[in-house]
Amino acid sequence: MDLLRSYQELSEKDENEEEAEKPQTLESQSSAGGGSSTTPLSSPDLSPVRISLPSKTSAPKVDDTILALTVADANLQLRRPIDPAQHVVSFNPSYDQLWAPICGPTHPYAKDGIAQGMRNHKLGFVEDTAIEPFQFDEQYNTFHKYGYAADPSASVGKNYIGDLEALEKNNAVSVYNIPQHDQKKRKLELKNKKKQEDEDEVTGADLDNPASEDWLQKNRKSPWAGKKEGLQTELTEEQKKYAEEYSQKKADKDQNSGEKAEVTDKSTFHGKEETDYQGRSWIAPPKDAKATNDHCYIPKRWVHTWSGHTKGVSAIRFFPKYGHLLLSAGMDTKVKIWDVFNSGKCMRTYMGHSKAVRDISFSNDGTRFLSAGYDKNIKLWDTETGKVISTFSTGKIPYVVKLNPDEDKQNILLAGMSDKKIVQWDMNTGEITQEYDQHLGAVNTITFVDNNRRFVTSSDDKSLRVWEFGIPVVIKYISEPHMHSMPSISLHPNSNWLAAQSLDNQILIYSTRERFQLNKKKRFAGHIAAGYACQVNFSPDGRFVMSGDGEGRCWFWDWKSCKVFRTLKCHEGVCIGCEWHPLEQSKVATCGWDGMIKYWD
C-alpha cells in the first residue's frame, strides 16, 4: 500500500509540472505579434535527458526559451556564426554555420587568406616600414631628452607632440641635429663650469695656507695644485733607488716584448746522447724497422703512456715511413718528440711559441717539421738539433700547415689562416708566392689529391673547395644546405677517397676523382664529435676508419660494411687525435685534452 501511494503522488506531481510547462507554438507567438502562420517551430531538446513516469499528458518537456523565437529571430540565428569558445550551443547549427569564418568572409581571390596580387614574400605579404630606423631612434631619443618629437601620424612631418614650450625654446632641434654654433657654445659653457668648480675646490683647500697664493697663481692649470703643495715631500734614498730599479725593469720589458719569440726559441735534448757509437743521429730509423705483415688489426689493450705536457695535446704525428718517433703539439706552447721503438721516453722538447700550438706537420724525410701556434707564427724546425730554421707570419692565426708532398717542392708551405685565406710561402726566400682567397670562413684543413696537382680545403663556411696547385681559382665548389663544418679530413691509402669529420656526428666520404662526389653508401656514425675537431684517420691497409670523440673514446669502423668494429675508452675528456702506426699494423696512438698520449696494441 505504501508503494502504491508513493507511485500516485509522483504521478500527480509530474502532471502538475507538465501542465505548467506546456510548449508554445509559433502560432501563438505570431498571433501575439500580428502574424497568421500556424507552422510550429520544431527544435530538438538540448537539455539534459530526464526520465519520468508515464502520465496522462504525453507532451515532452522542452526549454521554452529556445522555442520562444520569432521568425526574424530565427533568421538572425541562422546567420549568426558559432563562437568556438562556447561549450553549449543553444540551437542546431547547420554545416555552413559550423565552418563559417570567425572574423567574417574570406577574400574571394585569396590563397591562404592573402590576395595573390598582394603577395610579395613566399610566406605572405610583408609591409614596408613607415619610418627608417635612424629617424625612429632620433625621435625616440629626442622625446626622452627634450620632451617633444615629430607626430608619427602627420603626413607633412612638421607637427609635433609633447612639450611645445621646450620645442619653441630649442627651435625644434633633435638630439642628432644640434646647430654648429650651439655645439661650440655648449662646449665652452661646460669648460667654464668645470674650470670654476676646480678653482672653488682649490680656493677652499687653500684657506689654511694663505702663503701659497703666489704658487697657486703660477700653477692654476692643475686642479690639484693646492692639494699637492702641502703634501709634497722629498723622496728618501731607498725610495729613489727602488724607483730607478722599477723604471729600468719596465724599460727592459717593453724593449724585449717585440723580440720575445726570437729570444725564447730554444730546445732541450732529453736523451743520453745525440749520436750512437756508429755516429748515427738519434732520429735515424732503426735498421730492423719494417712492416710485420700486410693486414691491420684492431688494438685491444693499452700498452704505454707518454706524459709530459702540462696541458692538453692538440695533435700527434708519427715519423714518416718508419714511425719510430712520435711528434706531439701541446697547448702548453711546447712541441715534444717521443721515442716509440726503444725507451718510450721524451727525446727533445721544442720551445718557441708563446701560445698553444695548433698543428704540426713533418717533411717527407722527417728531418724538418712545421708548427703553427695561436701566437700567429709558423715555425720551421730542425728535428735533430731543435733549431728554428725560419719563422713565417701574416698577423693572423694559422689553423693548418702543410708542405707540398712532392720531393722537388719540399720548400713550398701552405697554411690555412683565420682570415679565410690559404697562404703559400717559398721557404727558401721567405716570400709569399700565392694566396688562395675564396672561402667565407677560417680554413681548417688542406689535403693534397690527384698526384699532388690539386688540394682540397675545408672551412668554417661549411663548404669544400678544390684548387689547382699554384692557381688561385676554385675548380670545384661543394656546398649543400644540409652540410656541416668539417674541421678534419684524411686521405684514404688508395688516394681515391676523402674521409671528412662532419660536426653532425658522422664521417662522410668524398671521391677524389674529377667530380668529387659524396659517396652516399658510406657513412660512419655513432660517435659524438660535434663541437670538436677530432682527427679522423685510416689504417695503412685501408680496412678500418678510426676517430676520437668528445667523450674520450676512440672508434673503429669497418670500411666495407660501415659498422662499428670496436670502441676504446682512451682519455678523460676529449680524444682529439689518433694515428695508426705506419709499420706495426696493430698499434695505434691517441692523444687527448687530458695531456696524455697513449699507445694501444
C-alpha positions, 0 to 999 in steps of 0.5 A: 500500500505504501508503494502504491501511494508513493507511485500516485503522488509522483504521478500527480506531481509530474502532471502538475509540472507538465501542465505548467510547462506546456510548449508554445507554438509559433502560432501563438507567438505570431498571433501575439505579434500580428502574424497568421502562420500556424507552422510550429517551430520544431527544435530538438531538446538540448537539455539534459535527458530526464526520465519520468513516469508515464502520465496522462499528458504525453507532451515532452518537456522542452526549454521554452526559451529556445522555442520562444523565437520569432521568425526574424529571430530565427533568421538572425540565428541562422546567420549568426556564426558559432563562437568556438569558445562556447561549450553549449550551443543553444540551437542546431547549427547547420554545416555552413554555420559550423565552418563559417569564418570567425572574423567574417568572409574570406577574400574571394581571390585569396590563397591562404587568406592573402590576395595573390596580387598582394603577395610579395614574400613566399610566406605572405605579404610583408609591409614596408616600414613607415619610418627608417630606423635612424629617424625612429631612434632620433625621435625616440631619443629626442622625446626622452631628452627634450620632451617633444618629437615629430607626430608619427601620424602627420603626413607633412612631418612638421607637427609635433607632440609633447612639450611645445614650450621646450620645442619653441625654446630649442627651435625644434632641434633633435638630439642628432641635429644640434646647430654648429654654433650651439655645439661650440657654445655648449662646449665652452659653457661646460669648460667654464663650469668645470674650470670654476668648480676646480678653482672653488675646490682649490680656493677652499683647500687653500684657506689654511695656507694663505702663503701659497697664493703666489704658487697657486697663481703660477700653477692654476692649470692643475686642479690639484695644485693646492692639494699637492703643495702641502703634501709634497715631500722629498723622496728618501734614498731607498725610495729613489733607488727602488724607483730607478730599479722599477723604471729600468725593469719596465724599460727592459720589458717593453724593449724585449716584448717585440723580440720575445719569440726570437729570444725564447726559441730554444730546445732541450735534448732529453736523451743520453746522447745525440749520436750512437757509437756508429755516429748515427743521429738519434732520429735515424730509423732503426735498421730492423724497422719494417712492416710485420705483415700486410693486414691491420688489426684492431688494438685491444689493450693499452700498452704505454703512456707518454706524459709530459705536457702540462696541458692538453695535446692538440695533435700527434704525428708519427715519423714518416715511413718508419714511425719510430718517433712520435711528434706531439703539439701541446697547448702548453706552447711546447712541441715534444718528440717521443721515442716509440721503438726503444725507451718510450721516453721524451727525446727533445722538447721544442720551445718557441711559441708563446701560445698553444700550438695548433698543428704540426706537420713533418717533411717527407724525410722527417728531418724538418717539421712545421708548427703553427701556434695561436701566437700567429707564427709558423715555425720551421724546425730542425728535428735533430738539433731543435733549431728554428730554421725560419719563422713565417707570419701574416698577423693572423692565426694559422689553423693548418700547415702543410708542405707540398708532398712532392720531393722537388717542392719540399720548400713550398708551405701552405697554411690555412689562416683565420682570415679565410685565406690559404697562404703559400710561402717559398721557404727558401726566400721567405716570400709569399708566392700565392694566396688562395682567397675564396672561402667565407670562413677560417680554413681548417684543413688542406689535403693534397689529391690527384698526384699532388696537382690539386688540394682540397680545403675545408672551412668554417663556411661549411663548404669544400673547395678544390684548387689547382696547385699554384692557381688561385681559382676554385675548380670545384665548389661543394656546398649543400644546405644540409652540410656541416663544418668539417674541421678534419679530413684524411686521405684514404691509402688508395688516394681515391677517397676523402674521409671528412669529420662532419660536426653532425656526428658522422664521417662522410666520404668524398671521391677524389676523382674529377667530380668529387662526389659524396659517396652516399653508401658510406657513412660512419656514425655513432660517435659524438664529435660535434663541437670538436675537431677530432682527427679522423684517420685510416689504417695503412691497409685501408680496412678500418676508419678510426676517430676520437670523440668528445667523450674520450673514446676512440672508434673503429669502423669497418670500411666495407660494411660501415659498422662499428668494429670496436670502441676504446675508452682512451682519455678523460675528456676529449680524444682529439687525435689518433694515428695508426702506426705506419709499420706495426699494423696493430698499434695505434696512438691517441692523444687527448685534452687530458695531456696524455698520449697513449699507445694501444696494441 
